[in-house]
């Protein structure tokens, strides 16, 4: 790298943020999601930025590599600590420390002074918002007030959230015309630990809505995951026979936590598609017979 390029890179990192990006990882099974860590690092030369993602189980193992012509940057969230006193706010703080802030932590069996933590985007796109109240010792205040990386909606969507598991009843892959077909799913809240700009970050995805497509042109948008028979909460009635691909899209709401702090909302959602399963719909007919059927 030339001296000029090195200096420019230093300015970019100092003014805005460090170079990093969340790189999509291969799909992983649901039971492994919460135990894996995606470590994000970046290297820069004169031409481009190399972005690496490592997944750690028993040690770092490279799983993905992406080369980008643009510097990938992570937005930053500013934080402000204010003693938890009745007259204090993010924009107004009394010089004297109130008794409540000094005694609240002791009453809860904790050490330190009670603070309100306010956050806002570093780019000034929004104002201060109260995130949480926490007890801090004097040596912990500086770290708790330092800016932290923010997880964007785009980064949230790139993480390997598992698709929901679909169940269709009857469970033999066949159903009847004009009879309710029961559908339900399994989708749980997932937490993915990662490292962003050198800080431990937890990203949490909570399923909130589900969109079924039944293969005959009909859809169902619901917040109900459904249930097995006989609790028929999410059903569909087919009016014609044929092979129907039944699909599902799960929408997740996102939150993130930096260094064990409060959960902060991610401005956006992620949609995960479950591959469709073919369901054979048949038409039943009744006929009169001359003699009774054998028992």
Beta strands, then each sheet from edge to edge (+ up, - down):
strand 1: 37-44
strand 2: 49-56
strand 3: 60-68
strand 4: 76-83
strand 5: 113-121
strand 6: 129-136
strand 7: 148-149
strand 8: 165-169
strand 9: 174-176
strand 10: 180-186
strand 11: 190-196
strand 12: 199-213
strand 13: 219-222
strand 14: 235-237
strand 15: 242-258
strand 16: 264-282
sheet 1: 3+ 2- 1+ 11+ 12- 13+
sheet 2: 3+ 2- 1+ 11+ 12- 15+ 16- 9-
sheet 3: 6+ 5- 4+ 7-
sheet 4: 8+ 10- 14+
end
